[in-house]
């Protein structure tokens, strides 16, 4: 259930991260969704291996949402930095 849950988290977290991030990001909603899914996995890995919070056990777990949205914001920010035109 963890893998599918992180994909669902990523879809939602990508949209929320785009709303949270200030300014105009490059890429459309498809890129944002993909980055959200990647960010949710990154957040999940940080939660499991760095913070030792454990794996996703419930869709309604606050820590899981925090990790997914935080990871999505981080990945979208990194994407912005790498694709920014000078």
PyMOL Python script that loads the backbone (N, CA, C, O; Angstrom):
from pymol import cmd

cmd.read_pdbstr("""\
ATOM      1  N   UNK A   1       0.800  -1.192   0.000  1.00  0.00           N
ATOM      2  CA  UNK A   1       0.000   0.000   0.000  1.00  0.00           C
ATOM      3  C   UNK A   1       0.847   1.262   0.000  1.00  0.00           C
ATOM      4  O   UNK A   1       0.374   2.302  -0.459  1.00  0.00           O
ATOM      5  N   UNK A   2       2.052   1.218   0.484  1.00  0.00           N
ATOM      6  CA  UNK A   2       2.904   2.395   0.578  1.00  0.00           C
ATOM      7  C   UNK A   2       3.193   3.040  -0.759  1.00  0.00           C
ATOM      8  O   UNK A   2       3.142   4.264  -0.872  1.00  0.00           O
ATOM      9  N   UNK A   3       3.496   2.243  -1.783  1.00  0.00           N
ATOM     10  CA  UNK A   3       3.856   2.777  -3.098  1.00  0.00           C
ATOM     11  C   UNK A   3       2.684   3.519  -3.727  1.00  0.00           C
ATOM     12  O   UNK A   3       2.849   4.647  -4.190  1.00  0.00           O
ATOM     13  N   UNK A   4       1.533   2.920  -3.750  1.00  0.00           N
ATOM     14  CA  UNK A   4       0.338   3.541  -4.336  1.00  0.00           C
ATOM     15  C   UNK A   4      -0.061   4.773  -3.522  1.00  0.00           C
ATOM     16  O   UNK A   4      -0.481   5.780  -4.092  1.00  0.00           O
ATOM     17  N   UNK A   5       0.062   4.704  -2.225  1.00  0.00           N
ATOM     18  CA  UNK A   5      -0.285   5.836  -1.374  1.00  0.00           C
ATOM     19  C   UNK A   5       0.598   7.033  -1.672  1.00  0.00           C
ATOM     20  O   UNK A   5       0.113   8.163  -1.727  1.00  0.00           O
ATOM     21  N   UNK A   6       1.905   6.796  -1.868  1.00  0.00           N
ATOM     22  CA  UNK A   6       2.807   7.910  -2.171  1.00  0.00           C
ATOM     23  C   UNK A   6       2.514   8.501  -3.541  1.00  0.00           C
ATOM     24  O   UNK A   6       2.722   9.698  -3.735  1.00  0.00           O
ATOM     25  N   UNK A   7       2.042   7.716  -4.491  1.00  0.00           N
ATOM     26  CA  UNK A   7       1.652   8.272  -5.790  1.00  0.00           C
ATOM     27  C   UNK A   7       0.437   9.179  -5.622  1.00  0.00           C
ATOM     28  O   UNK A   7       0.395  10.271  -6.189  1.00  0.00           O
ATOM     29  N   UNK A   8      -0.542   8.739  -4.856  1.00  0.00           N
ATOM     30  CA  UNK A   8      -1.722   9.571  -4.605  1.00  0.00           C
ATOM     31  C   UNK A   8      -1.321  10.824  -3.839  1.00  0.00           C
ATOM     32  O   UNK A   8      -1.758  11.926  -4.172  1.00  0.00           O
ATOM     33  N   UNK A   9      -0.490  10.660  -2.814  1.00  0.00           N
ATOM     34  CA  UNK A   9       0.025  11.824  -2.086  1.00  0.00           C
ATOM     35  C   UNK A   9       0.726  12.774  -3.050  1.00  0.00           C
ATOM     36  O   UNK A   9       0.549  13.990  -2.968  1.00  0.00           O
ATOM     37  N   UNK A  10       1.514  12.226  -3.954  1.00  0.00           N
ATOM     38  CA  UNK A  10       2.271  13.048  -4.895  1.00  0.00           C
ATOM     39  C   UNK A  10       1.387  13.858  -5.818  1.00  0.00           C
ATOM     40  O   UNK A  10       1.682  15.018  -6.105  1.00  0.00           O
ATOM     41  N   UNK A  11       0.307  13.259  -6.284  1.00  0.00           N
ATOM     42  CA  UNK A  11      -0.624  13.987  -7.141  1.00  0.00           C
ATOM     43  C   UNK A  11      -1.199  15.197  -6.419  1.00  0.00           C
ATOM     44  O   UNK A  11      -1.243  16.298  -6.967  1.00  0.00           O
ATOM     45  N   UNK A  12      -1.631  14.986  -5.206  1.00  0.00           N
ATOM     46  CA  UNK A  12      -2.230  16.071  -4.425  1.00  0.00           C
ATOM     47  C   UNK A  12      -1.149  17.039  -3.941  1.00  0.00           C
ATOM     48  O   UNK A  12      -1.335  18.254  -3.993  1.00  0.00           O
ATOM     49  N   UNK A  13      -0.034  16.508  -3.476  1.00  0.00           N
ATOM     50  CA  UNK A  13       1.039  17.354  -2.951  1.00  0.00           C
ATOM     51  C   UNK A  13       1.636  18.237  -4.035  1.00  0.00           C
ATOM     52  O   UNK A  13       2.018  19.374  -3.761  1.00  0.00           O
ATOM     53  N   UNK A  14       1.721  17.734  -5.257  1.00  0.00           N
ATOM     54  CA  UNK A  14       2.239  18.553  -6.353  1.00  0.00           C
ATOM     55  C   UNK A  14       1.373  19.769  -6.603  1.00  0.00           C
ATOM     56  O   UNK A  14       1.885  20.869  -6.810  1.00  0.00           O
ATOM     57  N   UNK A  15       0.061  19.579  -6.586  1.00  0.00           N
ATOM     58  CA  UNK A  15      -0.852  20.702  -6.777  1.00  0.00           C
ATOM     59  C   UNK A  15      -0.756  21.684  -5.607  1.00  0.00           C
ATOM     60  O   UNK A  15      -0.729  22.896  -5.819  1.00  0.00           O
ATOM     61  N   UNK A  16      -0.705  21.170  -4.380  1.00  0.00           N
ATOM     62  CA  UNK A  16      -0.590  22.051  -3.214  1.00  0.00           C
ATOM     63  C   UNK A  16       0.753  22.773  -3.177  1.00  0.00           C
ATOM     64  O   UNK A  16       0.818  23.942  -2.799  1.00  0.00           O
ATOM     65  N   UNK A  17       1.812  22.093  -3.562  1.00  0.00           N
ATOM     66  CA  UNK A  17       3.136  22.717  -3.574  1.00  0.00           C
ATOM     67  C   UNK A  17       3.192  23.849  -4.592  1.00  0.00           C
ATOM     68  O   UNK A  17       3.837  24.870  -4.355  1.00  0.00           O
ATOM     69  N   UNK A  18       2.522  23.672  -5.715  1.00  0.00           N
ATOM     70  CA  UNK A  18       2.499  24.739  -6.725  1.00  0.00           C
ATOM     71  C   UNK A  18       1.775  25.964  -6.176  1.00  0.00           C
ATOM     72  O   UNK A  18       2.153  27.096  -6.479  1.00  0.00           O
ATOM     73  N   UNK A  19       0.737  25.745  -5.372  1.00  0.00           N
ATOM     74  CA  UNK A  19       0.032  26.860  -4.752  1.00  0.00           C
ATOM     75  C   UNK A  19       0.858  27.521  -3.650  1.00  0.00           C
ATOM     76  O   UNK A  19       0.761  28.731  -3.443  1.00  0.00           O
ATOM     77  N   UNK A  20       1.669  26.734  -2.945  1.00  0.00           N
ATOM     78  CA  UNK A  20       2.474  27.248  -1.840  1.00  0.00           C
ATOM     79  C   UNK A  20       3.672  28.044  -2.349  1.00  0.00           C
ATOM     80  O   UNK A  20       4.034  29.064  -1.762  1.00  0.00           O
ATOM     81  N   UNK A  21       4.286  27.588  -3.432  1.00  0.00           N
ATOM     82  CA  UNK A  21       5.505  28.218  -3.942  1.00  0.00           C
ATOM     83  C   UNK A  21       5.190  29.614  -4.482  1.00  0.00           C
ATOM     84  O   UNK A  21       4.272  29.768  -5.288  1.00  0.00           O
ATOM     85  N   UNK A  22       5.928  30.621  -4.055  1.00  0.00           N
ATOM     86  CA  UNK A  22       5.710  31.970  -4.581  1.00  0.00           C
ATOM     87  C   UNK A  22       6.272  32.113  -5.989  1.00  0.00           C
ATOM     88  O   UNK A  22       7.207  31.405  -6.365  1.00  0.00           O
ATOM     89  N   UNK A  23       5.712  33.013  -6.753  1.00  0.00           N
ATOM     90  CA  UNK A  23       6.215  33.285  -8.094  1.00  0.00           C
ATOM     91  C   UNK A  23       5.664  32.327  -9.117  1.00  0.00           C
ATOM     92  O   UNK A  23       4.831  31.470  -8.822  1.00  0.00           O
ATOM     93  N   UNK A  24       6.154  32.496 -10.334  1.00  0.00           N
ATOM     94  CA  UNK A  24       5.697  31.667 -11.443  1.00  0.00           C
ATOM     95  C   UNK A  24       6.749  30.600 -11.734  1.00  0.00           C
ATOM     96  O   UNK A  24       7.899  30.909 -12.045  1.00  0.00           O
ATOM     97  N   UNK A  25       6.336  29.360 -11.628  1.00  0.00           N
ATOM     98  CA  UNK A  25       7.248  28.263 -11.907  1.00  0.00           C
ATOM     99  C   UNK A  25       7.144  27.885 -13.380  1.00  0.00           C
ATOM    100  O   UNK A  25       6.090  28.006 -14.004  1.00  0.00           O
ATOM    101  N   UNK A  26       8.261  27.427 -13.909  1.00  0.00           N
ATOM    102  CA  UNK A  26       8.250  26.909 -15.263  1.00  0.00           C
ATOM    103  C   UNK A  26       7.590  25.545 -15.300  1.00  0.00           C
ATOM    104  O   UNK A  26       7.525  24.849 -14.287  1.00  0.00           O
ATOM    105  N   UNK A  27       7.111  25.170 -16.452  1.00  0.00           N
ATOM    106  CA  UNK A  27       6.458  23.871 -16.585  1.00  0.00           C
ATOM    107  C   UNK A  27       4.983  23.978 -16.278  1.00  0.00           C
ATOM    108  O   UNK A  27       4.552  24.870 -15.548  1.00  0.00           O
ATOM    109  N   UNK A  28       4.229  23.088 -16.825  1.00  0.00           N
ATOM    110  CA  UNK A  28       2.785  23.089 -16.620  1.00  0.00           C
ATOM    111  C   UNK A  28       2.372  22.171 -15.500  1.00  0.00           C
ATOM    112  O   UNK A  28       3.185  21.757 -14.674  1.00  0.00           O
ATOM    113  N   UNK A  29       1.090  21.859 -15.487  1.00  0.00           N
ATOM    114  CA  UNK A  29       0.550  21.005 -14.439  1.00  0.00           C
ATOM    115  C   UNK A  29       1.069  19.575 -14.532  1.00  0.00           C
ATOM    116  O   UNK A  29       1.219  18.905 -13.511  1.00  0.00           O
ATOM    117  N   UNK A  30       1.343  19.102 -15.743  1.00  0.00           N
ATOM    118  CA  UNK A  30       1.876  17.743 -15.882  1.00  0.00           C
ATOM    119  C   UNK A  30       3.241  17.632 -15.219  1.00  0.00           C
ATOM    120  O   UNK A  30       3.504  16.675 -14.491  1.00  0.00           O
ATOM    121  N   UNK A  31       4.107  18.604 -15.467  1.00  0.00           N
ATOM    122  CA  UNK A  31       5.425  18.617 -14.820  1.00  0.00           C
ATOM    123  C   UNK A  31       5.260  18.717 -13.311  1.00  0.00           C
ATOM    124  O   UNK A  31       5.973  18.055 -12.558  1.00  0.00           O
ATOM    125  N   UNK A  32       4.315  19.550 -12.869  1.00  0.00           N
ATOM    126  CA  UNK A  32       4.082  19.710 -11.434  1.00  0.00           C
ATOM    127  C   UNK A  32       3.625  18.411 -10.802  1.00  0.00           C
ATOM    128  O   UNK A  32       4.057  18.069  -9.701  1.00  0.00           O
ATOM    129  N   UNK A  33       2.755  17.684 -11.486  1.00  0.00           N
ATOM    130  CA  UNK A  33       2.282  16.400 -10.950  1.00  0.00           C
ATOM    131  C   UNK A  33       3.431  15.406 -10.862  1.00  0.00           C
ATOM    132  O   UNK A  33       3.574  14.703  -9.863  1.00  0.00           O
ATOM    133  N   UNK A  34       4.243  15.349 -11.901  1.00  0.00           N
ATOM    134  CA  UNK A  34       5.393  14.438 -11.889  1.00  0.00           C
ATOM    135  C   UNK A  34       6.355  14.820 -10.775  1.00  0.00           C
ATOM    136  O   UNK A  34       6.835  13.958 -10.038  1.00  0.00           O
ATOM    137  N   UNK A  35       6.640  16.128 -10.651  1.00  0.00           N
ATOM    138  CA  UNK A  35       7.526  16.575  -9.578  1.00  0.00           C
ATOM    139  C   UNK A  35       6.903  16.330  -8.206  1.00  0.00           C
ATOM    140  O   UNK A  35       7.617  16.055  -7.243  1.00  0.00           O
ATOM    141  N   UNK A  36       5.579  16.427  -8.112  1.00  0.00           N
ATOM    142  CA  UNK A  36       4.893  16.135  -6.853  1.00  0.00           C
ATOM    143  C   UNK A  36       5.031  14.683  -6.455  1.00  0.00           C
ATOM    144  O   UNK A  36       5.241  14.374  -5.282  1.00  0.00           O
ATOM    145  N   UNK A  37       4.914  13.788  -7.425  1.00  0.00           N
ATOM    146  CA  UNK A  37       5.084  12.360  -7.138  1.00  0.00           C
ATOM    147  C   UNK A  37       6.515  12.079  -6.702  1.00  0.00           C
ATOM    148  O   UNK A  37       6.743  11.364  -5.726  1.00  0.00           O
ATOM    149  N   UNK A  38       7.478  12.643  -7.425  1.00  0.00           N
ATOM    150  CA  UNK A  38       8.887  12.470  -7.042  1.00  0.00           C
ATOM    151  C   UNK A  38       9.125  13.063  -5.657  1.00  0.00           C
ATOM    152  O   UNK A  38       9.816  12.472  -4.827  1.00  0.00           O
ATOM    153  N   UNK A  39       8.539  14.246  -5.415  1.00  0.00           N
ATOM    154  CA  UNK A  39       8.694  14.897  -4.116  1.00  0.00           C
ATOM    155  C   UNK A  39       8.081  14.101  -2.983  1.00  0.00           C
ATOM    156  O   UNK A  39       8.629  14.065  -1.881  1.00  0.00           O
ATOM    157  N   UNK A  40       6.952  13.463  -3.241  1.00  0.00           N
ATOM    158  CA  UNK A  40       6.333  12.635  -2.212  1.00  0.00           C
ATOM    159  C   UNK A  40       7.235  11.450  -1.860  1.00  0.00           C
ATOM    160  O   UNK A  40       7.366  11.089  -0.690  1.00  0.00           O
ATOM    161  N   UNK A  41       7.852  10.854  -2.870  1.00  0.00           N
ATOM    162  CA  UNK A  41       8.796   9.762  -2.598  1.00  0.00           C
ATOM    163  C   UNK A  41      10.007  10.273  -1.826  1.00  0.00           C
ATOM    164  O   UNK A  41      10.477   9.620  -0.894  1.00  0.00           O
ATOM    165  N   UNK A  42      10.511  11.446  -2.217  1.00  0.00           N
ATOM    166  CA  UNK A  42      11.652  12.034  -1.502  1.00  0.00           C
ATOM    167  C   UNK A  42      11.268  12.313  -0.052  1.00  0.00           C
ATOM    168  O   UNK A  42      12.023  11.997   0.868  1.00  0.00           O
ATOM    169  N   UNK A  43      10.094  12.906   0.148  1.00  0.00           N
ATOM    170  CA  UNK A  43       9.619  13.154   1.512  1.00  0.00           C
ATOM    171  C   UNK A  43       9.455  11.868   2.300  1.00  0.00           C
ATOM    172  O   UNK A  43       9.781  11.812   3.486  1.00  0.00           O
ATOM    173  N   UNK A  44       8.950  10.835   1.640  1.00  0.00           N
ATOM    174  CA  UNK A  44       8.811   9.533   2.297  1.00  0.00           C
ATOM    175  C   UNK A  44      10.150   8.942   2.698  1.00  0.00           C
ATOM    176  O   UNK A  44      10.292   8.384   3.785  1.00  0.00           O
ATOM    177  N   UNK A  45      11.126   9.067   1.819  1.00  0.00           N
ATOM    178  CA  UNK A  45      12.469   8.571   2.141  1.00  0.00           C
ATOM    179  C   UNK A  45      13.090   9.341   3.296  1.00  0.00           C
ATOM    180  O   UNK A  45      13.736   8.759   4.167  1.00  0.00           O
ATOM    181  N   UNK A  46      12.889  10.658   3.296  1.00  0.00           N
ATOM    182  CA  UNK A  46      13.394  11.468   4.409  1.00  0.00           C
ATOM    183  C   UNK A  46      12.716  11.050   5.709  1.00  0.00           C
ATOM    184  O   UNK A  46      13.369  10.939   6.746  1.00  0.00           O
ATOM    185  N   UNK A  47      11.419  10.822   5.651  1.00  0.00           N
ATOM    186  CA  UNK A  47      10.683  10.411   6.853  1.00  0.00           C
ATOM    187  C   UNK A  47      11.128   9.069   7.389  1.00  0.00           C
ATOM    188  O   UNK A  47      11.216   8.873   8.601  1.00  0.00           O
ATOM    189  N   UNK A  48      11.409   8.143   6.484  1.00  0.00           N
ATOM    190  CA  UNK A  48      11.790   6.794   6.915  1.00  0.00           C
ATOM    191  C   UNK A  48      13.246   6.740   7.351  1.00  0.00           C
ATOM    192  O   UNK A  48      13.550   6.217   8.424  1.00  0.00           O
ATOM    193  N   UNK A  49      14.160   7.276   6.529  1.00  0.00           N
ATOM    194  CA  UNK A  49      15.587   7.061   6.770  1.00  0.00           C
ATOM    195  C   UNK A  49      16.276   8.167   7.563  1.00  0.00           C
ATOM    196  O   UNK A  49      17.301   7.917   8.197  1.00  0.00           O
ATOM    197  N   UNK A  50      15.733   9.382   7.542  1.00  0.00           N
ATOM    198  CA  UNK A  50      16.371  10.478   8.264  1.00  0.00           C
ATOM    199  C   UNK A  50      15.643  10.749   9.582  1.00  0.00           C
ATOM    200  O   UNK A  50      16.265  10.803  10.643  1.00  0.00           O
ATOM    201  N   UNK A  51      14.322  10.919   9.506  1.00  0.00           N
ATOM    202  CA  UNK A  51      13.548  11.255  10.705  1.00  0.00           C
ATOM    203  C   UNK A  51      13.070  10.039  11.482  1.00  0.00           C
ATOM    204  O   UNK A  51      12.633  10.168  12.626  1.00  0.00           O
ATOM    205  N   UNK A  52      13.148   8.852  10.872  1.00  0.00           N
ATOM    206  CA  UNK A  52      12.724   7.591  11.494  1.00  0.00           C
ATOM    207  C   UNK A  52      11.269   7.638  11.969  1.00  0.00           C
ATOM    208  O   UNK A  52      10.940   7.151  13.051  1.00  0.00           O
ATOM    209  N   UNK A  53      10.396   8.239  11.131  1.00  0.00           N
ATOM    210  CA  UNK A  53       8.970   8.313  11.450  1.00  0.00           C
ATOM    211  C   UNK A  53       8.224   7.074  10.998  1.00  0.00           C
ATOM    212  O   UNK A  53       7.065   6.888  11.368  1.00  0.00           O
ATOM    213  N   UNK A  54       8.850   6.232  10.218  1.00  0.00           N
ATOM    214  CA  UNK A  54       8.191   5.027   9.734  1.00  0.00           C
ATOM    215  C   UNK A  54       7.518   5.251   8.390  1.00  0.00           C
ATOM    216  O   UNK A  54       7.508   6.361   7.856  1.00  0.00           O
ATOM    217  N   UNK A  55       6.960   4.182   7.860  1.00  0.00           N
ATOM    218  CA  UNK A  55       6.325   4.206   6.547  1.00  0.00           C
ATOM    219  C   UNK A  55       4.889   4.711   6.669  1.00  0.00           C
ATOM    220  O   UNK A  55       4.357   4.862   7.769  1.00  0.00           O
ATOM    221  N   UNK A  56       4.283   4.965   5.529  1.00  0.00           N
ATOM    222  CA  UNK A  56       2.889   5.413   5.503  1.00  0.00           C
ATOM    223  C   UNK A  56       2.004   4.255   5.928  1.00  0.00           C
ATOM    224  O   UNK A  56       2.048   3.174   5.340  1.00  0.00           O
ATOM    225  N   UNK A  57       1.213   4.491   6.941  1.00  0.00           N
ATOM    226  CA  UNK A  57       0.305   3.447   7.380  1.00  0.00           C
ATOM    227  C   UNK A  57      -1.149   3.882   7.259  1.00  0.00           C
ATOM    228  O   UNK A  57      -2.054   3.056   7.377  1.00  0.00           O
ATOM    229  N   UNK A  58      -1.379   5.159   7.027  1.00  0.00           N
ATOM    230  CA  UNK A  58      -2.732   5.650   6.905  1.00  0.00           C
ATOM    231  C   UNK A  58      -2.760   6.860   5.982  1.00  0.00           C
ATOM    232  O   UNK A  58      -1.861   7.701   6.014  1.00  0.00           O
ATOM    233  N   UNK A  59      -3.793   6.938   5.166  1.00  0.00           N
ATOM    234  CA  UNK A  59      -3.951   8.065   4.255  1.00  0.00           C
ATOM    235  C   UNK A  59      -4.209   9.350   5.023  1.00  0.00           C
ATOM    236  O   UNK A  59      -3.940  10.434   4.506  1.00  0.00           O
ATOM    237  N   UNK A  60      -4.716   9.258   6.228  1.00  0.00           N
ATOM    238  CA  UNK A  60      -5.088  10.428   7.022  1.00  0.00           C
ATOM    239  C   UNK A  60      -4.034  10.783   8.065  1.00  0.00           C
ATOM    240  O   UNK A  60      -4.331  11.511   9.013  1.00  0.00           O
ATOM    241  N   UNK A  61      -2.845  10.298   7.914  1.00  0.00           N
ATOM    242  CA  UNK A  61      -1.760  10.579   8.837  1.00  0.00           C
ATOM    243  C   UNK A  61      -1.162  11.951   8.525  1.00  0.00           C
ATOM    244  O   UNK A  61      -0.731  12.190   7.397  1.00  0.00           O
ATOM    245  N   UNK A  62      -1.128  12.858   9.512  1.00  0.00           N
ATOM    246  CA  UNK A  62      -0.612  14.216   9.312  1.00  0.00           C
ATOM    247  C   UNK A  62       0.854  14.207   8.899  1.00  0.00           C
ATOM    248  O   UNK A  62       1.256  14.979   8.028  1.00  0.00           O
ATOM    249  N   UNK A  63       1.649  13.350   9.510  1.00  0.00           N
ATOM    250  CA  UNK A  63       3.081  13.296   9.178  1.00  0.00           C
ATOM    251  C   UNK A  63       3.286  12.913   7.717  1.00  0.00           C
ATOM    252  O   UNK A  63       4.186  13.442   7.064  1.00  0.00           O
ATOM    253  N   UNK A  64       2.475  12.012   7.200  1.00  0.00           N
ATOM    254  CA  UNK A  64       2.601  11.607   5.801  1.00  0.00           C
ATOM    255  C   UNK A  64       2.297  12.766   4.868  1.00  0.00           C
ATOM    256  O   UNK A  64       3.000  12.966   3.878  1.00  0.00           O
ATOM    257  N   UNK A  65       1.268  13.524   5.170  1.00  0.00           N
ATOM    258  CA  UNK A  65       0.936  14.690   4.343  1.00  0.00           C
ATOM    259  C   UNK A  65       2.036  15.737   4.434  1.00  0.00           C
ATOM    260  O   UNK A  65       2.409  16.331   3.423  1.00  0.00           O
ATOM    261  N   UNK A  66       2.552  15.966   5.616  1.00  0.00           N
ATOM    262  CA  UNK A  66       3.631  16.920   5.806  1.00  0.00           C
ATOM    263  C   UNK A  66       4.852  16.524   4.974  1.00  0.00           C
ATOM    264  O   UNK A  66       5.454  17.366   4.308  1.00  0.00           O
ATOM    265  N   UNK A  67       5.211  15.254   5.014  1.00  0.00           N
ATOM    266  CA  UNK A  67       6.365  14.777   4.252  1.00  0.00           C
ATOM    267  C   UNK A  67       6.133  14.882   2.750  1.00  0.00           C
ATOM    268  O   UNK A  67       7.030  15.293   2.014  1.00  0.00           O
ATOM    269  N   UNK A  68       4.948  14.517   2.291  1.00  0.00           N
ATOM    270  CA  UNK A  68       4.649  14.552   0.859  1.00  0.00           C
ATOM    271  C   UNK A  68       4.668  15.977   0.328  1.00  0.00           C
ATOM    272  O   UNK A  68       5.268  16.244  -0.714  1.00  0.00           O
ATOM    273  N   UNK A  69       4.020  16.888   1.030  1.00  0.00           N
ATOM    274  CA  UNK A  69       3.980  18.278   0.570  1.00  0.00           C
ATOM    275  C   UNK A  69       5.354  18.926   0.705  1.00  0.00           C
ATOM    276  O   UNK A  69       5.783  19.656  -0.189  1.00  0.00           O
ATOM    277  N   UNK A  70       6.043  18.669   1.805  1.00  0.00           N
ATOM    278  CA  UNK A  70       7.399  19.201   1.980  1.00  0.00           C
ATOM    279  C   UNK A  70       8.357  18.689   0.927  1.00  0.00           C
ATOM    280  O   UNK A  70       9.163  19.452   0.394  1.00  0.00           O
ATOM    281  N   UNK A  71       8.280  17.416   0.623  1.00  0.00           N
ATOM    282  CA  UNK A  71       9.135  16.850  -0.429  1.00  0.00           C
ATOM    283  C   UNK A  71       8.800  17.437  -1.789  1.00  0.00           C
ATOM    284  O   UNK A  71       9.701  17.697  -2.586  1.00  0.00           O
ATOM    285  N   UNK A  72       7.518  17.649  -2.070  1.00  0.00           N
ATOM    286  CA  UNK A  72       7.111  18.234  -3.348  1.00  0.00           C
ATOM    287  C   UNK A  72       7.596  19.674  -3.470  1.00  0.00           C
ATOM    288  O   UNK A  72       8.060  20.082  -4.534  1.00  0.00           O
ATOM    289  N   UNK A  73       7.493  20.440  -2.397  1.00  0.00           N
ATOM    290  CA  UNK A  73       7.986  21.817  -2.417  1.00  0.00           C
ATOM    291  C   UNK A  73       9.494  21.813  -2.665  1.00  0.00           C
ATOM    292  O   UNK A  73       9.993  22.612  -3.458  1.00  0.00           O
ATOM    293  N   UNK A  74      10.211  20.932  -2.005  1.00  0.00           N
ATOM    294  CA  UNK A  74      11.662  20.829  -2.180  1.00  0.00           C
ATOM    295  C   UNK A  74      12.019  20.482  -3.620  1.00  0.00           C
ATOM    296  O   UNK A  74      12.897  21.115  -4.206  1.00  0.00           O
ATOM    297  N   UNK A  75      11.359  19.496  -4.192  1.00  0.00           N
ATOM    298  CA  UNK A  75      11.680  19.069  -5.557  1.00  0.00           C
ATOM    299  C   UNK A  75      11.303  20.152  -6.571  1.00  0.00           C
ATOM    300  O   UNK A  75      12.045  20.385  -7.525  1.00  0.00           O
ATOM    301  N   UNK A  76      10.164  20.814  -6.376  1.00  0.00           N
ATOM    302  CA  UNK A  76       9.779  21.900  -7.288  1.00  0.00           C
ATOM    303  C   UNK A  76      10.777  23.050  -7.183  1.00  0.00           C
ATOM    304  O   UNK A  76      11.139  23.649  -8.196  1.00  0.00           O
ATOM    305  N   UNK A  77      11.219  23.361  -5.977  1.00  0.00           N
ATOM    306  CA  UNK A  77      12.227  24.410  -5.805  1.00  0.00           C
ATOM    307  C   UNK A  77      13.539  24.043  -6.504  1.00  0.00           C
ATOM    308  O   UNK A  77      14.141  24.879  -7.177  1.00  0.00           O
ATOM    309  N   UNK A  78      13.976  22.797  -6.342  1.00  0.00           N
ATOM    310  CA  UNK A  78      15.189  22.354  -7.027  1.00  0.00           C
ATOM    311  C   UNK A  78      15.029  22.407  -8.539  1.00  0.00           C
ATOM    312  O   UNK A  78      15.958  22.800  -9.245  1.00  0.00           O
ATOM    313  N   UNK A  79      13.870  22.019  -9.042  1.00  0.00           N
ATOM    314  CA  UNK A  79      13.584  22.086 -10.473  1.00  0.00           C
ATOM    315  C   UNK A  79      13.657  23.533 -10.968  1.00  0.00           C
ATOM    316  O   UNK A  79      14.197  23.801 -12.041  1.00  0.00           O
ATOM    317  N   UNK A  80      13.109  24.463 -10.177  1.00  0.00           N
ATOM    318  CA  UNK A  80      13.180  25.870 -10.524  1.00  0.00           C
ATOM    319  C   UNK A  80      14.621  26.346 -10.609  1.00  0.00           C
ATOM    320  O   UNK A  80      14.998  27.041 -11.552  1.00  0.00           O
ATOM    321  N   UNK A  81      15.417  25.972  -9.627  1.00  0.00           N
ATOM    322  CA  UNK A  81      16.821  26.407  -9.595  1.00  0.00           C
ATOM    323  C   UNK A  81      17.601  25.844 -10.789  1.00  0.00           C
ATOM    324  O   UNK A  81      18.464  26.524 -11.345  1.00  0.00           O
ATOM    325  N   UNK A  82      17.301  24.619 -11.176  1.00  0.00           N
ATOM    326  CA  UNK A  82      18.037  23.996 -12.278  1.00  0.00           C
ATOM    327  C   UNK A  82      17.592  24.505 -13.648  1.00  0.00           C
ATOM    328  O   UNK A  82      18.384  24.498 -14.589  1.00  0.00           O
ATOM    329  N   UNK A  83      16.353  24.942 -13.775  1.00  0.00           N
ATOM    330  CA  UNK A  83      15.840  25.374 -15.075  1.00  0.00           C
ATOM    331  C   UNK A  83      15.712  26.887 -15.186  1.00  0.00           C
ATOM    332  O   UNK A  83      15.221  27.382 -16.201  1.00  0.00           O
ATOM    333  N   UNK A  84      16.135  27.631 -14.178  1.00  0.00           N
ATOM    334  CA  UNK A  84      16.020  29.081 -14.179  1.00  0.00           C
ATOM    335  C   UNK A  84      16.946  29.683 -15.232  1.00  0.00           C
ATOM    336  O   UNK A  84      18.105  29.292 -15.374  1.00  0.00           O
ATOM    337  N   UNK A  85      16.395  30.646 -15.959  1.00  0.00           N
ATOM    338  CA  UNK A  85      17.199  31.352 -16.954  1.00  0.00           C
ATOM    339  C   UNK A  85      17.802  32.590 -16.304  1.00  0.00           C
ATOM    340  O   UNK A  85      17.128  33.318 -15.576  1.00  0.00           O
ATOM    341  N   UNK A  86      19.069  32.814 -16.576  1.00  0.00           N
ATOM    342  CA  UNK A  86      19.757  33.979 -15.979  1.00  0.00           C
ATOM    343  C   UNK A  86      19.367  35.258 -16.652  1.00  0.00           C
ATOM    344  O   UNK A  86      19.849  36.326 -16.277  1.00  0.00           O
TER     345      UNK A  86
END
""", "prot")
cmd.dss("prot")
cmd.show_as("cartoon", "prot")
cmd.util.cbc("prot")
cmd.orient("prot")
